[in-house]
Every structure is written in C-alpha cells, then in structure tokens.
Amino acid sequence: MSIYGDPNASAIGGFSHREAGVVPQPSARARRVDLELDEGARRLTLLERDHNTLQRACEDQATRLAQVEKRLDALMAERARERHDVPSNDHRSHHVIARDYDAFVEQRVQSLARAATRTLSDALAPSDAPAVPWLMSKLCAVLFGPHEPDTATILSALGGGRLDPLAPQASRARDTALDLRRRTQQTVLPCHWDFELLPGEPLDDEWQQAWPSCDATLPGQFVIAPAYIVAEQVYSLQRVYTGRSIPE
C-alpha cells in the first residue's frame, strides 16, 4: 500500500526540522537588528576611548595652566617689588597699616593725651597751643620717631613721674606703636613717618591736613601726627596744628 494514501504517512515516514536536529535560520530582520547592535557597541567603544583621551588631555592642560599661572603670579610679584607704582600685596598691607595708624592716633593717642591733661601743669604746653594737641604731638614724636618707644619715654613726654597712674595706658600705646612699626618692616616697600614741617607755611593739601579743631586756611605751627609715606606715596596725611602765631 502506498504511503501517499496513508494519513499518518508524515508521522511515520516524514521528519520535522526539530526531530531532524536542524536549527531554524534567523529572519532577515533579526540579522539586521544584530548588525545594528554590533555597530552600536563598536561606536560606543570608540566614544569611550575618545572620551578618555579627551579627559586626559584636559587634565594635562589644566596642570599646564596651573603651572603657567603660578609662574605668572611669581613674575608679577617680582615686577611689583621692582616697581613701586604697581599695586601688590605690599601696597594692600600698607593701606591696612595706614588705616590702623589713623585709628590709633585719633583714639588711643588722643585719649592718653586727654588723660594726661588732668594732672599736667599748664607750664608744660605753649601758651598759644591747647594742651591736648600739644601732648599728642609729643607722644607721636616718641611713638613714631627714629627710636623704638618705651613706657618711661612716653611718660616723660607727658610730664614725668607725676603721671605714673597712666603707666598701663602708656604701655598699651607703646605695644600698638611697636606692632605698627614691626608690620612696616615686614614689607619690601620703603616707608616712613614724615614729621617735616616749616612753621608758618601754608598747608600742602597733597600730604597735610589741619587738625579738626583748627582752621585749614591758617599756616601750620606744629605736627600733631606725622604723615605715613610709602614709596613716595601718601597713605596717611600729616595732622597739623594751625594758628596765627608759632608756639614757643
């Protein structure tokens, strides 16, 4: 009997792909997806490699830039030390010193002078000069003169041993003045406290100013507090007592 007439012929005489051990071939769409995935993976690998290369280059540039900036800062600092007209950290330091100096004169020195007037003999001050500005002048001459101040010299400028109760206040003034002087020595710019004054001459607005209680149109008579000069530039004006006659 022919198998073509038997309905079970496929089961008996025929074999399926799975029964024959044959693996079905992927479709064209599946192959295209696989190719696209492979291409994506390849491009991602290239992008990661390029990213790492750029990152290393960026780090190298940042290191080189930091080195250049450091060298530039050193060069600018060196030029600033050689040229006094170029702003530098030293200039800023002197501005702070000048500010602290102004406050010291206007507050501590004036306070000490006022305290001294309570026991000061009128004979110690010129007849034409108020006692407080005159004593401030004597104090500043000691505090910012050519020699470092000490408490005994400060008290002597105020009238001697009769003012011993002011010794603690005089000692604090000495310490502040010494600190200001030391800070100026820690900078490279030349600086000094300028007491120069020709009595009877008009004030020079560029580096002098009249004491607040004085008439700025009158000639200068004596220096109450010196000017603070840094590299030929005025950082703090000279305070001057003005009047019509020169105290003797």
C-alpha contacts under 8 A as a table, 3 or more apart, distances in Angstrom:
res1	aa1	res2	aa2	distance
1	M	5	G	7.84
2	S	5	G	5.88
2	S	6	D	7.25
3	I	6	D	5.04
3	I	9	A	5.68
4	Y	7	P	7.74
4	Y	9	A	6.75
5	G	9	A	7.90
6	D	9	A	5.25
7	P	10	S	7.48
8	N	11	A	5.36
8	N	12	I	6.16
9	A	12	I	5.01
9	A	13	G	5.48
9	A	14	G	6.83
10	S	13	G	5.47
10	S	14	G	4.36
10	S	15	F	7.13
11	A	14	G	5.67
11	A	15	F	7.11
15	F	19	E	6.03
15	F	20	A	6.21
16	S	19	E	5.09
16	S	20	A	6.10
17	H	20	A	5.05
17	H	21	G	6.20
17	H	22	V	5.14
17	H	23	V	7.35
17	H	24	P	7.77
18	R	21	G	5.04
18	R	22	V	5.86
18	R	23	V	7.25
19	E	22	V	7.74
26	P	30	A	6.07
26	P	31	R	6.60
27	S	30	A	5.29
27	S	31	R	6.41
28	A	31	R	5.14
28	A	32	R	6.25
29	R	32	R	5.04
29	R	33	V	6.29
30	A	33	V	5.15
30	A	34	D	6.28
31	R	34	D	5.11
31	R	35	L	6.24
32	R	35	L	5.08
32	R	36	E	6.18
33	V	36	E	5.04
33	V	37	L	6.15
34	D	37	L	5.10
34	D	38	D	6.19
35	L	38	D	5.09
35	L	39	E	6.15
36	E	39	E	5.02
36	E	40	G	6.09
37	L	40	G	5.01
37	L	41	A	6.15
38	D	41	A	5.16
38	D	42	R	6.19
39	E	42	R	5.04
39	E	43	R	6.18
40	G	43	R	5.14
40	G	44	L	6.05
41	A	44	L	5.06
41	A	45	T	6.20
42	R	45	T	5.18
42	R	46	L	6.39
43	R	46	L	5.02
43	R	47	L	6.13
44	L	47	L	5.00
44	L	48	E	6.13
45	T	48	E	5.16
45	T	49	R	6.23
46	L	49	R	5.07
46	L	50	D	6.14
47	L	50	D	5.03
47	L	51	H	5.97
48	E	51	H	4.99
48	E	52	N	6.17
49	R	52	N	5.22
49	R	53	T	6.24
50	D	53	T	5.02
50	D	54	L	6.13
51	H	54	L	5.12
51	H	55	Q	6.01
52	N	55	Q	5.01
52	N	56	R	6.22
53	T	56	R	5.30
53	T	57	A	6.24
54	L	57	A	4.96
54	L	58	C	6.01
55	Q	58	C	5.04
55	Q	59	E	6.21
56	R	59	E	5.09
56	R	60	D	6.15
57	A	60	D	5.04
57	A	61	Q	6.17
58	C	61	Q	5.06
58	C	62	A	6.13
59	E	62	A	5.05
59	E	63	T	6.21
60	D	63	T	5.16
60	D	64	R	6.23
61	Q	64	R	5.02
61	Q	65	L	5.97
62	A	65	L	5.03
62	A	66	A	6.16
63	T	66	A	5.19
63	T	67	Q	6.32
64	R	67	Q	5.08
64	R	68	V	6.18
65	L	68	V	5.01
65	L	69	E	6.08
66	A	69	E	5.11
66	A	70	K	6.11
67	Q	70	K	5.10
67	Q	71	R	6.23
68	V	71	R	5.11
68	V	72	L	6.03
69	E	72	L	4.91
69	E	73	D	6.03
70	K	73	D	5.15
70	K	74	A	6.27
71	R	74	A	5.10
71	R	75	L	6.12
72	L	75	L	4.96
72	L	76	M	6.06
73	D	76	M	5.13
73	D	77	A	6.03
74	A	77	A	5.09
74	A	78	E	6.13
75	L	78	E	5.08
75	L	79	R	6.20
76	M	79	R	5.05
76	M	80	A	6.00
77	A	80	A	4.99
77	A	81	R	6.25
77	A	88	S	6.97
78	E	81	R	5.16
78	E	82	E	6.42
79	R	82	E	5.02
79	R	83	R	6.01
79	R	86	V	7.89
80	A	83	R	5.06
80	A	84	H	6.44
80	A	85	D	7.73
80	A	86	V	5.29
80	A	87	P	6.70
80	A	88	S	5.92
81	R	84	H	6.62
81	R	88	S	7.91
81	R	188	V	7.02
81	R	189	L	7.39
83	R	86	V	5.76
84	H	87	P	7.62
84	H	189	L	7.10
84	H	231	A	6.13
87	P	90	D	7.89
87	P	91	H	5.88
87	P	92	R	7.70
88	S	91	H	5.18
88	S	92	R	6.56
89	N	92	R	5.08
89	N	93	S	6.15
90	D	93	S	4.91
90	D	94	H	6.22
90	D	187	T	5.92
90	D	188	V	7.07
90	D	189	L	6.90
91	H	94	H	5.15
91	H	95	H	6.35
91	H	189	L	7.89
92	R	95	H	5.08
92	R	96	V	6.48
93	S	96	V	5.19
93	S	97	I	6.25
93	S	187	T	7.92
94	H	97	I	4.83
94	H	98	A	5.99
94	H	184	T	7.30
94	H	230	V	7.46
94	H	235	Y	7.59
95	H	98	A	5.09
95	H	99	R	6.24
95	H	235	Y	6.60
96	V	99	R	5.10
96	V	100	D	6.22
97	I	100	D	5.12
97	I	101	Y	5.97
97	I	180	L	6.72
97	I	183	R	7.50
97	I	184	T	7.59
98	A	101	Y	4.93
98	A	102	D	6.14
98	A	228	Y	6.84
98	A	235	Y	6.00
98	A	236	S	5.85
99	R	102	D	5.22
99	R	103	A	6.38
99	R	236	S	7.88
100	D	103	A	5.18
100	D	104	F	6.10
101	Y	104	F	5.03
101	Y	105	V	6.26
101	Y	180	L	7.23
102	D	105	V	5.32
102	D	106	E	6.11
102	D	236	S	7.22
103	A	106	E	5.20
103	A	107	Q	5.83
103	A	108	R	7.73
104	F	107	Q	5.36
104	F	108	R	5.18
104	F	109	V	6.32
104	F	176	T	7.89
105	V	108	R	5.97
105	V	109	V	4.87
105	V	110	Q	6.31
105	V	225	A	7.24
106	E	109	V	6.47
106	E	110	Q	5.72
107	Q	110	Q	5.45
107	Q	111	S	5.87
108	R	111	S	5.04
108	R	112	L	6.15
108	R	173	A	6.87
109	V	112	L	5.18
109	V	113	A	6.20
109	V	136	M	6.32
109	V	139	L	7.22
109	V	140	C	7.79
109	V	173	A	7.11
110	Q	113	A	5.06
110	Q	114	R	6.15
110	Q	132	V	7.15
110	Q	133	P	7.94
110	Q	136	M	6.18
111	S	114	R	5.15
111	S	115	A	6.20
112	L	115	A	5.10
112	L	116	A	6.21
112	L	166	L	7.86
112	L	169	Q	6.90
112	L	170	A	7.32
113	A	116	A	5.08
113	A	117	T	6.43
113	A	132	V	5.47
113	A	133	P	7.82
113	A	135	L	5.50
113	A	136	M	5.74
113	A	139	L	7.88
113	A	158	L	7.67
114	R	117	T	5.25
114	R	118	R	7.20
114	R	132	V	5.72
115	A	118	R	5.82
115	A	119	T	8.00
115	A	166	L	7.82
116	A	119	T	5.86
116	A	120	L	5.95
116	A	158	L	6.54
116	A	163	L	6.99
116	A	166	L	7.59
117	T	120	L	4.74
117	T	121	S	7.87
117	T	131	A	6.60
117	T	132	V	6.88
119	T	162	R	7.63
119	T	163	L	7.19
120	L	124	L	7.23
120	L	158	L	7.70
120	L	159	G	6.75
121	S	124	L	5.76
121	S	125	A	7.89
122	D	125	A	5.80
122	D	131	A	7.76
123	A	126	P	7.21
123	A	127	S	7.91
124	L	159	G	7.48
125	A	129	A	6.79
125	A	130	P	7.41
125	A	131	A	5.79
125	A	134	W	6.53
125	A	135	L	7.79
126	P	129	A	5.36
126	P	130	P	7.80
126	P	134	W	7.95
126	P	247	P	5.46
126	P	248	E	5.73
127	S	130	P	7.79
127	S	247	P	7.02
127	S	248	E	7.84
128	D	245	S	7.46
128	D	246	I	7.72
128	D	247	P	5.57
129	A	133	P	7.47
129	A	134	W	6.52
129	A	247	P	6.34
130	P	133	P	6.03
130	P	134	W	6.38
131	A	134	W	5.16
131	A	135	L	6.02
132	V	135	L	5.22
132	V	136	M	6.10
133	P	136	M	5.00
133	P	137	S	6.17
133	P	224	I	6.08
133	P	241	Y	7.27
134	W	137	S	5.09
134	W	138	K	6.45
134	W	224	I	6.93
135	L	138	K	4.96
135	L	139	L	6.08
135	L	157	A	7.67
135	L	158	L	6.57
136	M	139	L	5.00
136	M	140	C	6.06
136	M	224	I	5.79
136	M	225	A	7.29
137	S	140	C	5.30
137	S	141	A	6.19
137	S	222	F	7.72
137	S	223	V	6.10
137	S	224	I	4.05
137	S	225	A	6.10
138	K	141	A	5.21
138	K	142	V	6.60
138	K	157	A	5.87
138	K	158	L	7.45
138	K	224	I	7.83
139	L	142	V	5.27
139	L	143	L	6.07
139	L	154	I	6.42
139	L	157	A	6.34
139	L	158	L	7.39
140	C	143	L	4.87
140	C	144	F	5.62
140	C	145	G	7.31
140	C	224	I	7.13
140	C	225	A	5.80
140	C	226	P	7.42
141	A	144	F	5.68
141	A	145	G	5.05
141	A	225	A	7.90
142	V	145	G	5.32
142	V	147	H	7.55
142	V	148	E	7.79
142	V	149	P	5.85
142	V	153	T	7.16
142	V	154	I	6.51
142	V	157	A	7.60
143	L	148	E	7.04
143	L	149	P	5.31
143	L	154	I	7.66
143	L	174	R	6.76
143	L	177	A	5.90
143	L	178	L	7.93
144	F	147	H	7.65
144	F	148	E	7.56
144	F	149	P	7.72
144	F	177	A	7.15
144	F	181	R	7.84
144	F	193	W	6.64
144	F	226	P	7.97
145	G	148	E	7.35
145	G	193	W	7.71
148	E	178	L	7.08
149	P	153	T	6.66
149	P	154	I	7.05
149	P	174	R	6.13
149	P	177	A	7.81
149	P	178	L	7.42
150	D	153	T	5.51
150	D	154	I	6.38
150	D	171	S	7.56
150	D	174	R	6.17
151	T	154	I	5.09
151	T	155	L	6.18
151	T	167	A	6.91
151	T	170	A	5.84
151	T	171	S	5.34
151	T	174	R	6.45
152	A	155	L	5.17
152	A	156	S	6.08
153	T	156	S	4.95
153	T	157	A	6.21
154	I	157	A	5.15
154	I	158	L	6.52
154	I	170	A	6.42
154	I	174	R	7.83
155	L	158	L	5.04
155	L	159	G	6.42
155	L	160	G	5.47
155	L	161	G	7.09
155	L	163	L	6.62
155	L	164	D	7.32
155	L	166	L	7.69
155	L	167	A	7.04
155	L	170	A	6.86
156	S	159	G	5.16
156	S	160	G	4.13
156	S	161	G	7.19
157	A	160	G	6.93
158	L	163	L	7.29
159	G	162	R	6.82
159	G	163	L	6.74
160	G	163	L	6.13
160	G	164	D	7.76
161	G	164	D	5.41
163	L	166	L	5.60
163	L	167	A	7.35
164	D	167	A	5.23
165	P	168	P	7.39
166	L	169	Q	5.32
166	L	170	A	6.02
167	A	170	A	4.92
167	A	171	S	6.02
168	P	171	S	5.06
168	P	172	R	6.37
169	Q	172	R	5.21
169	Q	173	A	6.33
170	A	173	A	5.08
170	A	174	R	6.19
171	S	174	R	4.98
171	S	175	D	6.25
172	R	175	D	5.08
172	R	176	T	6.31
173	A	176	T	5.24
173	A	177	A	6.19
174	R	177	A	5.19
174	R	178	L	6.09
175	D	178	L	5.14
175	D	179	D	6.17
176	T	179	D	5.07
176	T	180	L	6.29
177	A	180	L	5.12
177	A	181	R	6.19
178	L	181	R	5.06
178	L	182	R	6.03
179	D	182	R	5.07
179	D	183	R	6.16
180	L	183	R	5.19
180	L	184	T	6.44
181	R	184	T	5.29
181	R	185	Q	6.52
182	R	185	Q	5.12
182	R	186	Q	6.55
183	R	186	Q	5.22
183	R	187	T	7.15
184	T	187	T	5.72
184	T	191	C	7.21
185	Q	188	V	7.56
189	L	230	V	6.70
189	L	231	A	6.10
190	P	230	V	5.85
190	P	231	A	5.26
191	C	228	Y	7.32
191	C	229	I	5.41
191	C	230	V	4.20
191	C	231	A	5.99
191	C	232	E	7.88
192	H	228	Y	6.02
192	H	229	I	5.46
192	H	230	V	6.75
193	W	226	P	5.48
193	W	227	A	5.43
193	W	228	Y	4.69
193	W	229	I	6.20
194	D	226	P	5.03
194	D	227	A	4.93
194	D	228	Y	6.31
194	D	229	I	6.86
194	D	238	Q	7.47
195	F	223	V	6.44
195	F	225	A	7.55
195	F	226	P	4.80
195	F	227	A	6.81
195	F	238	Q	7.63
196	E	226	P	8.00
197	L	220	G	7.66
197	L	222	F	7.07
197	L	223	V	6.96
198	L	201	E	5.92
198	L	220	G	7.55
198	L	221	Q	7.84
199	P	219	P	7.30
199	P	220	G	5.52
199	P	221	Q	4.68
199	P	222	F	6.46
199	P	246	I	6.84
200	G	219	P	5.01
200	G	220	G	5.52
200	G	221	Q	5.94
200	G	244	R	7.97
200	G	245	S	7.69
200	G	246	I	6.98
201	E	219	P	5.06
201	E	220	G	5.87
202	P	217	T	7.39
202	P	218	L	6.66
202	P	219	P	4.35
202	P	220	G	6.07
203	L	208	Q	5.98
203	L	209	Q	6.87
203	L	210	A	7.67
203	L	216	A	7.45
203	L	217	T	7.92
203	L	219	P	6.29
203	L	220	G	6.13
204	D	207	W	6.01
204	D	208	Q	5.39
204	D	209	Q	7.59
205	D	208	Q	5.29
205	D	209	Q	6.32
206	E	234	V	7.82
206	E	237	L	7.87
207	W	227	A	6.93
207	W	234	V	6.15
207	W	236	S	7.67
207	W	237	L	4.92
207	W	238	Q	6.08
208	Q	227	A	7.34
208	Q	237	L	5.04
208	Q	238	Q	4.49
208	Q	239	R	6.16
208	Q	240	V	6.92
209	Q	216	A	7.15
209	Q	237	L	6.24
209	Q	238	Q	6.01
209	Q	239	R	5.30
209	Q	240	V	6.10
210	A	213	S	7.92
210	A	214	C	5.84
210	A	215	D	6.73
210	A	216	A	5.09
210	A	220	G	7.79
210	A	239	R	5.73
210	A	240	V	4.88
210	A	241	Y	6.04
210	A	242	T	6.48
211	W	214	C	5.29
211	W	216	A	8.00
211	W	224	I	7.79
211	W	239	R	5.53
211	W	240	V	5.54
211	W	241	Y	5.70
211	W	242	T	7.65
212	P	215	D	7.95
214	C	241	Y	6.34
214	C	242	T	5.76
214	C	243	G	7.46
215	D	218	L	5.67
215	D	242	T	6.36
215	D	243	G	7.35
216	A	219	P	7.62
216	A	242	T	6.92
218	L	242	T	5.60
218	L	243	G	5.57
218	L	244	R	6.51
219	P	242	T	5.38
219	P	243	G	6.04
219	P	244	R	6.87
220	G	223	V	7.90
220	G	240	V	6.04
220	G	241	Y	5.85
220	G	242	T	4.29
220	G	243	G	6.57
221	Q	240	V	7.12
221	Q	241	Y	5.62
221	Q	242	T	5.17
221	Q	243	G	6.26
221	Q	245	S	7.39
221	Q	246	I	5.39
221	Q	247	P	7.05
222	F	240	V	5.92
222	F	241	Y	5.47
222	F	242	T	7.31
223	V	226	P	6.46
223	V	238	Q	7.18
223	V	239	R	6.10
223	V	240	V	4.60
223	V	241	Y	6.24
224	I	238	Q	7.81
224	I	239	R	5.42
224	I	240	V	5.36
224	I	241	Y	6.34
225	A	238	Q	5.90
225	A	239	R	5.03
225	A	240	V	7.07
226	P	237	L	7.45
226	P	238	Q	4.74
226	P	239	R	6.44
227	A	234	V	7.12
227	A	235	Y	7.64
227	A	236	S	5.36
227	A	237	L	4.72
227	A	238	Q	3.81
227	A	239	R	7.18
228	Y	234	V	6.12
228	Y	235	Y	5.53
228	Y	236	S	4.82
228	Y	237	L	6.68
228	Y	238	Q	7.37
229	I	232	E	5.95
229	I	233	Q	5.51
229	I	234	V	4.67
229	I	235	Y	5.78
229	I	236	S	7.06
230	V	233	Q	5.12
230	V	234	V	6.36
230	V	235	Y	6.62
234	V	237	L	6.51
243	G	246	I	7.15
